[in-house]
Amino acid sequence: MSVLFTFPGQGSQRAGMLNRLAALPEALPVIEAASRTLGEDVLSWDTSEALRSTVAAQICLLTAGVAMAAVLTRRGAPPDMLAGLSIGAYPAAVVAGVLGFEDAVRLVRLRANLMQSRFPSGYGMVAVSGLEARMLQPLVDAVHKPGEPVYLANFNAPAQLVISGSNAALQQVVALALKKGAARAIRIDIAVPSHCPLFDEDAQALQLAFDEVAVRDPTLEYLSASRARVLWDGREIAHDLAYNLARPVLWHDTARLAWERGARLAVEMPSGSVLSGLTAPVFAGGRVACSDNHRPDSLAALIRRARQWIPD
């Protein structure tokens, strides 16, 4: 059977995520390469205070994802498929061989700076649980207006959705959703309104930067969470990466696609276990594991055993 590596998005960052990985010899070269490319020690960004910055959070998630994948690959446990949520698509593309890591660092720094500059305050994202899209979308439509925009941004699970927009509009939608029967609404640790048309201009600017970077066709199955499709063309993946900040996330459909293509083990790269929780219902007949909850040797052994398993 196939093994899927998943890479989480912004909001999953945790202080110390890179410093823990720096103790692993296979991860250290990746961390050092990030520091050289940035011109400063990326480990200094690995603090609660620093990670409030969109730039620090996205760079650290990129670095942690590539570093952990390197650890597992060099211990004989590489992936067959890759999928990333939002910024997580960038480490997925690096591991798939589409982008060089240093190019990815520069592109992610540009991406994060564009996002942070566009909306320095007053915007964000909220996860709403307990309502399906057919019930939440009319509430979003009722609140949305030019001065207070709000969009349905992430389709994480049938009844676990994320809205994105101005703080005032988010508060109004949340109030309506709770009255409509939503179980809860939780603010995500993201200070920008990702995955909606508010970032269309920035996606275009990012595409211009991608046009100057060498890209290759993937050597592993690359699943786009913006399209819930396997992409095999490097330039198509580059376009997908450039525009994913302005497009909804289709995580549930992407996890189902991985299952339908034979993945039976989904392993989440650092940090946290958000994607494992979202992927587990789709992989009910298989298994999910997050790297934060396993020692690297144990996780590598789990992946190797999974490849030897033959279903009845």
C-alpha positions in Angstrom: 0.0 0.0 0.0 1.0 3.6 -0.4 2.1 6.1 2.3 0.9 9.7 2.3 2.9 12.5 3.9 0.8 15.5 4.9 2.1 19.0 5.6 0.0 21.3 7.9 -0.8 24.9 7.3 -0.3 28.1 9.2 -1.9 28.0 12.6 -0.3 24.6 13.5 3.1 26.2 14.3 4.4 25.6 17.8 7.4 27.2 19.6 10.4 24.8 19.6 9.3 22.9 16.5 12.6 23.5 14.7 14.9 23.3 17.8 13.6 19.8 18.5 14.4 18.8 14.9 17.8 20.4 15.0 18.9 17.5 17.3 18.4 15.0 14.5 21.5 14.8 12.2 19.4 14.3 9.1 17.3 17.4 9.8 20.2 19.8 10.6 21.4 20.4 7.0 17.9 21.5 6.1 17.7 24.0 9.0 21.2 25.3 8.2 20.2 25.8 4.5 17.2 27.8 5.6 19.4 30.0 7.7 21.9 30.6 4.9 19.2 31.5 2.5 17.5 33.9 4.9 20.8 35.4 6.1 20.0 34.8 9.7 19.5 31.9 12.2 16.0 30.5 11.5 16.2 28.8 14.9 15.8 32.3 16.4 12.3 32.5 14.8 11.3 29.4 16.7 9.7 31.1 19.6 6.1 32.0 20.6 6.8 35.7 20.1 8.5 35.3 16.8 5.9 32.9 15.4 3.2 35.6 15.7 4.7 36.9 12.4 3.2 35.4 9.3 6.7 35.3 7.8 8.3 33.4 10.7 5.4 30.9 10.9 5.4 30.0 7.2 9.2 29.7 7.0 9.3 27.5 10.1 6.5 25.3 8.8 8.3 24.9 5.4 11.6 24.1 7.1 10.1 21.7 9.6 8.2 19.8 7.0 11.2 19.3 4.7 13.5 18.5 7.6 11.2 15.8 9.0 10.6 14.3 5.6 14.4 14.1 5.2 14.7 12.3 8.5 12.2 9.6 7.5 13.5 9.2 4.0 17.1 8.7 5.1 15.9 6.1 7.6 14.3 4.1 4.8 10.8 5.4 5.1 10.0 7.8 2.2 6.5 8.7 1.1 4.7 7.7 -2.1 2.2 10.6 -2.1 2.4 14.2 -0.8 -0.3 16.7 0.1 -0.1 20.0 2.0 -2.6 22.4 3.3 -2.0 26.0 2.3 1.7 26.8 3.1 2.1 23.0 3.6 1.9 22.6 -0.2 5.4 24.2 -0.4 7.3 21.6 1.6 5.2 19.0 -0.2 6.5 20.4 -3.5 10.1 20.4 -2.3 9.9 16.7 -1.1 8.3 15.8 -4.5 11.3 17.3 -6.3 9.4 20.2 -7.9 11.3 23.0 -6.1 14.7 23.4 -4.7 14.6 24.0 -1.0 16.4 27.4 -1.2 14.1 28.6 -3.9 11.1 27.5 -1.7 12.5 29.5 1.2 12.7 32.6 -0.9 9.3 32.1 -2.4 7.7 31.5 1.0 9.3 34.6 2.4 7.8 36.6 -0.5 4.4 34.9 -0.1 4.3 35.7 3.7 5.5 39.2 3.2 2.8 39.9 0.6 0.1 38.5 2.9 1.3 40.3 6.0 1.7 43.6 4.1 -1.7 43.4 2.5 -3.6 42.9 5.8 -1.4 43.9 8.8 -4.4 43.9 11.1 -8.2 43.5 11.4 -8.5 40.2 9.5 -8.2 36.5 10.2 -9.8 33.1 10.0 -12.3 31.1 12.1 -13.0 27.3 12.1 -16.7 26.5 12.4 -17.7 23.0 13.4 -21.2 21.4 13.2 -22.5 23.0 10.0 -22.2 21.8 6.4 -21.3 24.1 3.6 -24.9 24.3 2.3 -25.9 25.7 5.7 -22.9 28.0 6.3 -22.6 29.5 2.8 -25.9 31.4 3.0 -24.8 33.0 6.3 -21.5 34.1 4.8 -23.4 35.5 1.8 -25.8 37.4 4.1 -22.9 39.1 5.9 -20.4 39.7 3.1 -20.1 43.3 1.8 -17.3 45.3 0.3 -16.3 47.0 3.5 -16.6 43.9 5.6 -15.7 40.9 3.4 -16.0 37.3 4.5 -15.6 34.0 2.5 -15.9 30.3 3.0 -12.3 29.3 2.7 -11.4 25.8 3.8 -13.5 22.6 3.3 -11.6 20.5 5.9 -14.4 18.0 6.5 -18.2 17.9 5.7 -19.0 19.7 9.0 -15.6 21.4 9.7 -15.2 24.5 7.6 -13.2 27.7 7.9 -14.3 31.2 7.1 -11.9 34.0 6.2 -12.3 37.8 6.2 -12.5 40.9 8.3 -12.9 40.6 12.1 -16.2 42.3 12.1 -17.7 40.1 9.4 -16.2 36.9 11.1 -17.9 37.9 14.3 -21.3 38.3 12.6 -21.1 35.0 10.8 -20.0 33.2 13.9 -23.0 34.6 15.8 -25.4 33.5 13.0 -23.7 30.1 12.8 -24.0 29.4 16.5 -27.7 30.3 16.4 -28.1 28.0 13.4 -26.7 25.1 15.4 -22.9 25.2 14.9 -21.2 23.2 17.7 -18.3 25.7 18.1 -16.3 28.4 16.4 -12.6 28.7 17.1 -10.3 31.5 16.0 -7.2 30.2 14.1 -3.8 31.5 14.9 -3.6 33.3 11.6 -3.7 37.1 11.3 -4.6 37.2 7.6 -7.7 36.2 5.5 -6.2 33.3 3.6 -7.8 31.3 0.8 -10.1 33.9 -0.7 -10.2 36.4 -3.5 -8.7 39.2 -1.3 -5.3 37.8 -2.2 -5.8 37.6 -6.0 -3.3 40.4 -6.7 -0.7 38.9 -4.5 -1.1 35.5 -6.2 -0.4 37.2 -9.5 2.8 38.7 -8.0 3.8 35.4 -6.7 3.3 33.8 -10.1 5.8 36.3 -11.6 8.3 35.2 -9.0 7.7 31.5 -9.8 8.3 32.3 -13.5 11.9 33.1 -12.6 12.5 29.8 -10.7 13.5 26.4 -12.0 10.8 23.9 -11.5 10.7 20.2 -12.3 8.1 17.5 -12.7 7.4 15.7 -9.5 9.1 12.3 -8.8 6.3 11.4 -6.3 2.5 11.8 -6.5 1.7 15.4 -5.7 -1.9 16.0 -4.6 -3.1 19.6 -4.9 -5.3 20.5 -1.9 -6.6 23.5 -3.9 -8.0 21.2 -6.7 -8.2 17.7 -5.1 -6.3 16.4 -8.1 -2.9 14.7 -8.7 -0.6 17.1 -10.6 2.3 15.7 -12.7 3.5 18.9 -14.5 6.0 21.0 -12.7 4.8 24.3 -14.1 1.2 23.4 -13.3 2.2 22.8 -9.8 4.0 26.1 -9.6 0.9 27.9 -10.8 -1.1 25.9 -8.2 1.3 27.0 -5.4 1.3 30.6 -6.5 -2.5 30.8 -6.4 -3.3 28.6 -3.4 -3.3 31.6 -1.0 -6.3 33.0 -2.9 -8.2 29.7 -3.5 -10.3 27.5 -1.1 -8.7 24.5 0.5 -10.4 21.2 -0.4 -8.8 19.0 2.3 -11.5 16.4 2.7 -11.7 15.8 -1.0 -7.9 15.6 -1.2 -7.7 13.0 1.6 -10.3 11.0 -0.1 -8.4 11.2 -3.3 -5.3 9.8 -1.5 -7.4 6.9 -0.1 -8.8 6.1 -3.5 -5.3 6.0 -5.0 -4.2 3.4 -2.5 -2.8 5.4 0.5 -3.5 3.5 3.8 -1.1 5.4 6.1 -1.1 9.2 6.4 1.8 10.6 8.3 1.7 14.3 9.4 4.8 16.4 9.4 5.4 18.9 12.2 3.8 20.6 13.8 0.8 19.4 15.7 -2.0 16.9 14.7 -4.7 19.0 13.0 -4.4 17.2 9.7 -4.3 13.8 11.4 -7.6 14.6 13.0 -9.1 15.7 9.7 -7.7 12.8 7.7 -8.6 10.0 10.2 -12.3 9.7 9.2 -11.4 9.2 5.6 -8.6 6.7 6.5 -10.9 4.8 8.9 -9.8 1.5 7.3 -6.1 2.5 7.5 -4.1 4.6 9.9 -2.9 8.1 10.5 0.1 9.2 12.6 1.6 12.5 13.4 5.4 12.9 13.7 5.1 15.0 16.9 3.7 11.9 18.7 6.3 9.4 17.6 10.0 9.0 17.9 11.6 9.1 14.4 12.8 5.5 14.5 9.4 4.3 15.6 7.7 6.3 12.9 10.1 5.0 10.2 9.5 1.5 11.4 5.7 2.1 11.2 6.1 3.3 7.6 8.2 0.3 6.6 5.7 -2.1 8.1 2.9 -0.4 6.3 4.5 -1.0 3.0 4.7 -4.7 3.7 1.1 -5.0 4.7 -1.1 -6.8 2.2 -4.9 -6.5 2.6 -7.1 -9.6 2.7 
